[in-house]
């Protein structure tokens, strides 16, 4: 009995069905993806052929076809939709994970019905929406939700804290779940951020994000974090970064934040720019301002395309998480016995104190520039 070809989803009974298209569709797909450009007529013919043959195609070929078409930029959307709704999870997985244009309606349908392997595929897509994140948190299993929350910046999608985090709960267990396999405590990961590889840095950022969510849920952190932004200091930083020695801007900012000299040096010397992006985010710089600083300090060592991950980290990490991370790098946190606790030193000190770390002409010139109006940035609001 032939499957119903009017349905977009391939019938589950076809999973074990014998080969009926004799590999014709797989061969056609291999030819289709081997070309980077397709004439409209060729695409139309291929689409009609594929929609007719896919329900008759054996399981192994469907999985291979899904893998091929998911990464091909000109794959026909009707065919991708049909593969996404395939009854075989491994066939649907590739398309749900890698294909760009799957309609939101289909993604939401699969999030509701599962299984978790497909929810995980959707949760690992490059671009997520509030609906996707909240849907996975609502319907997904514990492992799927934890992996989703481990993505840097994911907390900005969550309108409400994850339901399992209740006021009064000990938030430590939630944070440690993210870093469990690293054999290190979340605090140590965040404190040792500069010595971590890319994977562990992702875990440290995820731990900071979860710490922020738990803190906001339990009332230990404000639900809308404050931005420790000083307009005069921002003016100094932006003026200094445009000077002959742009790294003086990082020195000035780092000293104002009470970072140790060695920590400031590590931020300056770091080629990938992760720590610089986190510092700028924590201090309330706008995306435009951060872009200027990142390009001026890192642009000579890395090309513009290589700087994209730095901009992405700045946009994605939440303000609370960036402040938690920077708090682990401060002098008071790393050397509590060296000086009495002073709390958070106000960022609005006088201009001469801000630039005392650097005696260069560029920094001196920046101090006088701080007296100029800075109206455009006055309307900044944190998020």
Secondary structure, DSSP 8 states (H G I E B T S, - for coil): ----TTSSS--GGGGG---SSTTHHHHHHHHHHT-S---HHHHHHHHHHHHHHGGGS-HHHHHHHHHHHHT-TT--HHHHHHHHT-SSHHHHHHHHHH-S---HHHHHHHHHH--HHHHHHHHTSSS--HHHHHHHHHHS-HHHHHHHHTSTTGGGG-SS--TT--TTS-THHHHHHHHGGGTS-HHHHHHTGGG--HHHHHHHHHHHHHHHHHHHHHTSS-SS------HHHHHHHHHHHTSS-THHHHHHHHHHTTB-HHHHHHHHH-SS-HHHHHHHHHTT--HHHHHHHHHHHHTTTS-TGGGHHHHHHHHHS-HHHHHHHHHHHBHHHH-TTTS----S--S---HHHHTTT--SHHHHHHHHHTTS--GGGGG----
